[in-house]
Amino acid sequence: MKLQKLTCERARNICIVETLAKLGHFPSRKTEKEAWFLSPLRSETQASFKVSLKLNRWYDFGIGEGGNIIDLVCLLSNCSVGEALQFLSDELPVFSFQGTITDTSEKECGNTIIQVKPITKSYLKKYVRSRGISLEVARSYCKEVWYECREKSYYAIGLQNKDGGWELRSLYFKTSSSPKSYTYLQNENDNLVVCEGMFDLLSIAEIYPEELNGSDIIVLNSLSFLQQITSYFKNYTSVDLYLDNDQSGKKNAKKLFQYYPHLKDQSNRYKNYKDLNEKLACG
């Protein structure tokens, strides 16, 4: 049930596992006494984030830190205790800790879209601003998308793809709805901008708005769609390529330049950064 005027004492009884589930994090494995997660605080491939079901406490072996639900929200959101209490009471439906958890599958759940509307949630606004994106720019390309997964509701920043599916992002998770595809924004221009993800698009719009105003845009949403979109290149006099400065991005860019001489590599704009958004957020 939803709690108004949540105190620290009451907040500590909120189930950590249930709260993590509402943020899109599910156990990799569990026993009667504990649940193990891939850490929500950092990237990892082996689950080293433990939640004691008896004590309702968490511990991240990767960073050597642990605590209660308030400590966890403070770390996840980089916020004060007061802001964490507001988050737990106002932004999420929270449940009292009962010492047990519902069975959750390790498989990725199917996301069902419930509602699409302009971005209004305060934590989504805070999230886009933390990525260096103004609310005006975010609202120009994205929506606030509510969706259901395992009979529970969530909300996220959403970018729609050409087939009607959505890429979904928040501070805590990255997911999508079916059908999965790339986003193609056509404005009948001679130039095409190609980038990897939602926040690459928003970063270009934030830093180089004139470039987008005079271009068609493809957001890959996954590098697996790169081969599908190359057929469009012949329709444009120039193509600006914004792939990540990682091994996959560089390898794919090199291959494309061999076959399409009118492509322009824009990765020099975010040299020494993984992508344009990382440079924007760090700046």
N, C-alpha and C positions, 0 to 999 in steps of 0.2 A: 504494500500500500504506500501511497505517497505521504511523505512527512513534511509538514511545514515547520519552521523554527527548529531545525535539527540541532541538537546539542552534540558536543564531542562524545559524551557518554553513550548516547543513543546511536550515533554514527558508527561507533566501534563495533556495534552488533550487526551492522549491515554485512550480508554475506559477500565476501571478496569474490568467490567463484561466480556467483550470480551477477555481480556488477561487471566482472570481466566478460562474461557472456554477453551482456548488453552492449559492450564495447567491441564485440566481434572476436573475442579471444576465448578459445575452448581448450580443454585439457588434452594434451597428447597422450596421457595415460593417468589412471587414478586407481587408488585402493580405498579401503574403508577409512583410512586415516589421513590420506593426503592426495592432492592433485598436482600434476606436473604440467607446466606450460612452456611453450617457447616464450621467452621473456618479452613482455610488452614494452620494456624500457630500452631495448636494444635489438639488433639483428643477431640471430643465431640459428643454427640448424639442429642442435641437440637441446632438448628441453632441460633447462637448469633453473627454472623459476618454480619454487615449491609453495603450495598453500596447505597449511595444516587445517584439516576440516574440524578437528576438535577445538583448536585454539582460535580459529579464524585469524590466522596471522600468515604473512607471506615472507619468503626469503629468496633473494636472487643471488645464487652462488657465483654468477659471473662478475658481479660488482661488489659482492660481500655486504649487501645491505638488505634490511628487512623491516617489518613493522606491521601496522594495522592498515585498514582501508583508507584512513585519512592521509597517512604517510604516502601511500601508493598514489592517490589522486594528486597530491602535491607534487610528486615527482613526475607523473605523467603530464600534468598540465603546467608545470613550473609556476605554481600559484601558491598563495598563502593558505593557512588553515581556514580562515573565513571564507575564501573563495572556494575551497574544497567542499566545505559544508553547504555552500550555496549550490554547487554543482550536484552534490548528492541529493539535496532536497528539492531543487527546482528544475533541474535539467533532465533527470532520469527517474523513472519509477524504480524505487528501491525496495528491497524485501528484508525482513528481519532474519538474522542468521538462525538456522535451526539445527546446524550440525550435520546436515546431509545436503547433497546436491542432486539435481536431476541428471539423468543419463544423457550425455552429449556425444554425438558421433564425431569421429576424427575427420570424416568427409566434409568437404565444403558444402554448406547448405545452399539450397536453391533460393535465390532472393526474389520475392514477389513485390513488385512496385505497388504501393498503396496510394500515394499522393505525390504530386509534383507541383511546386509553387515557388514564388520568388524567395530568395534567401532572407530569412528573418531571425532564425535562432541565434541567440547571442554567442554561443560557443562556436558556431560555424563562422560567424563574423570574425571572432577572435582568431580562429584557425587560419582563415585566408589572410588576415593582416599579419599573422606570424610568419607567413610565407612571402611577405613583401608585396602582397596584392591588395589593391584598393577594393572596397566593396562595390564600387561602380563598375570596375572592370570585371569582377567575378560575376556580377549580375548580368553583364552583357552576354556572357557565354554559358553560364551555369545556372543550375536551379538547386533549390532545397528539395531533396528527394527522400520521402519516407518509404521504407520497405519492410517486409516481414521475412524473418528467417527463423525456422524452428518455432513458429507460433509466437514470436516476440518481435516487437517493433523497434526499428532504429531509424536514424536520419543521418544524411550525409550531403556533402557537396556533390552534385551530379552533372556529368557531361554526357549528352545523348549521342549515340553513334548513328550511322546511316540506316541501320536496320531497326532502330527503335529501342535498342538496349541502352543501358546506362553504365558509365564508369563512376564508381562511388568512392569518395575519399573523405576522411576526417582525421583528426589528430591521432587517432588510435588504430585505424585500420585502413586497408585498401581492398576493395572487392568490386564486383560488377554484377549486372543482371543480364540474363539472356534476352536476345541473341548477342553474342560477343562479336564485335566488328570494329572497324575504324570509323572515325568521324570525318565527314567530308562537307565542308562549308563552301558552297559555290556562289561566286559573285560575278561570274563572267569576266574575269580578269585574265591578263596574259601571263601573270606571274603566279607561281604556286609556292606556298610555304609548307614544308613537311617537318613535323616534330614528333617526338615520341609520346608525350603524355599531356594530361590536362594542365598541369602547372607549367609546362613548357609553353603551351599556348597562352596562358594567362600572363606569363612573364614577358613574352614577346609583345603582347598587347599593352603591358605596363611600360615597357622600355621603348619599343619601336611601333607605336600605334599607327603611324603613317604607312609603315610597311604592310601591316595587315589590312588597312583600308584599301590598298591597291592590289590585294592578292586573294586568290582562293587558298583554302587552308585544308590540310589533311593532318589529323592527329591520329597516329598509328594505334594508340592504346595497347599495343603489343608489337614487338619487333617481328612477330610471326606473320603480320599482315604486310610486311614490306614488299614482298614479291608481288602481292596482289595489286598494289597501288602503282607499280612502275609503268603500267600500261597507260596511265594518265600523263606521264611526263612528255609524251610527244605532242600533247595539246597545248603546251606552254612554251613561251620563248625563253623563260628562265625558271629555275627551281632552286629555292633556298632551303638548304638542308640543315636541320638542327638536331643531330643525333647526339647521344650522350658521349662524354669523353671517357668511356670505358672500353674494354677490349672488344665487346660485341659491337658497340657503336662505331668504333674506328675501323673494324674489320668490314662491316657492311658498307660504310661510307667509301672505303677504298675500292671495293668491288663495283659500286654504283658509278664512281667517277670514270671507270674504265669503259663503260658503255654509254654514258650520258654526259657528253662534254659541256652541256649547258647548265649542269648543276653547279651550285655555289656552296662551298663548305663554310658554314657560319660558326663552326665550333671554336674558331679563334676568338669569338666574342666572349666566350666564357673559359678561356684558357686557364688551366690550373684549378678548374672546378668541374664537378661531375656533369652539371648541366647549367642552363641559364638561370633556373630558379634558385639553385644553390648559391650562385654568385649574387643574385638579387637579395636573397634572404640574409646572406652574410654581410652585404654592403650596408 
